[in-house]
């Protein structure tokens, strides 16, 4: 495969299914060699593994490397990043997509669910980003993308652990954009414009009441991620992008 990301290496965390798998596939189609990083090596009740996603990319003519990575464990993240650099030569693009969902009201949220959202969604983004930054610097620049949610701005819908953790990710990345501008690293957040009915969402029962016109295919997020992956600090950086709106701007 060839395209605007030829010669680049992308590390996609949370890529065993859903939005992460769609983004990994899209980046590979645009020419990047892609590290498909996640915990899931064997099938569970929720379909998708790092191997099935990487195999699909490789069969389609792309280059993909399955990498075991638990984003809540700093040692696991560091080892995964080091493996990618050793096997693929470096890292130019990071997509922090690993996430867990909990949409229950605060008063009925178990502390362990609250903490899990913070550990995976926020600390996982922090750890993957922290580990990758020196490698992006070594390549002379790159692009960091954190997958968030439009729910961050839905203040009329109440509050929950998922939205709170993603709001913190947006603050992390908006500030980081300024910190990394001199390194020619673009830093952006990307969320679906509508609801993506991923395998995880379906398993959690979150998609049962979503009207069809509010559903967005995961491939839209993949196409939007490619647009952000091509950016550097002199382009789009320090922003929170919605997938469909971003693609409408570049058409």
Helices and strands as residue ranges (DSSP letters): E 9-13, H 18-29, E 33-38, H 50-59, E 63-68, H 74-88, E 93-96, G 106-108, H 111-117, I 118-123, H 124-138, E 142-147, G 150-153, G 155-157, H 161-179, G 181-183, E 185-191, H 199-203, G 212-214, H 218-229, E 239-242, H 243-250
